[in-house]
Amino acid sequence: MKSRQVMTVAVLATVLAWSTLMTVLGYLAAVAALLPSLGLLIQQIVSACNGVASRRGSAAGSEELSR
């Protein structure tokens, strides 16, 4: 794994651990407010690790313009 990927995974693990801790301690409202951001964080990290989503998105965009 590249050092950048290791750092990304470490950040993700920290954010998820913090969210779990807040839930355990009873801060459900705070966690509910953070869920959309956490979902986007996970999606972007998976996309960055795979490197596929950005290539597909640009190809789909150019295909739409040609129609």
C-alpha positions in Angstrom: 0.0 0.0 0.0 1.2 3.5 -0.7 1.7 5.9 2.2 -1.1 8.0 0.9 -3.5 5.1 1.0 -2.3 4.2 4.5 -3.0 7.8 5.7 -6.4 7.7 4.1 -7.4 4.5 5.8 -6.1 5.9 9.1 -8.2 9.0 8.8 -11.3 7.0 7.9 -10.7 4.7 10.9 -10.4 7.7 13.2 -13.6 9.3 11.9 -15.5 6.1 12.2 -14.2 5.4 15.7 -15.1 8.9 16.8 -18.6 8.5 15.4 -19.0 5.2 17.2 -17.8 6.8 20.5 -20.3 9.6 20.2 -23.1 7.1 19.6 -22.1 5.1 22.6 -21.9 8.2 24.8 -25.4 9.2 23.7 -24.8 11.9 21.2 -27.2 10.4 18.7 -28.3 13.9 17.3 -24.7 14.8 16.5 -24.1 11.4 14.8 -27.3 11.9 12.8 -26.1 15.3 11.6 -22.7 13.8 10.6 -24.0 10.7 8.7 -24.3 12.4 5.3 -20.7 13.7 5.6 -19.5 10.3 6.7 -21.2 8.6 3.7 -19.5 11.0 1.3 -16.2 10.5 3.0 -16.4 6.8 2.6 -17.5 7.1 -1.0 -14.7 9.4 -1.9 -12.1 7.3 -0.2 -13.3 4.1 -2.0 -13.2 6.0 -5.3 -9.7 7.3 -4.6 -8.4 3.9 -3.7 -10.0 2.3 -6.8 -9.3 5.2 -9.2 -12.1 4.0 -11.3 -15.0 6.3 -10.5 -13.3 9.4 -11.8 -12.5 7.8 -15.1 -16.0 6.5 -15.6 -17.5 9.8 -14.7 -15.5 11.7 -17.3 -16.3 9.1 -20.0 -20.0 9.2 -19.1 -20.0 13.0 -19.2 -18.5 13.1 -22.7 -20.9 10.5 -23.9 -23.8 12.6 -22.7 -22.5 15.6 -24.6 -22.1 13.7 -27.9 -25.8 12.7 -27.9 
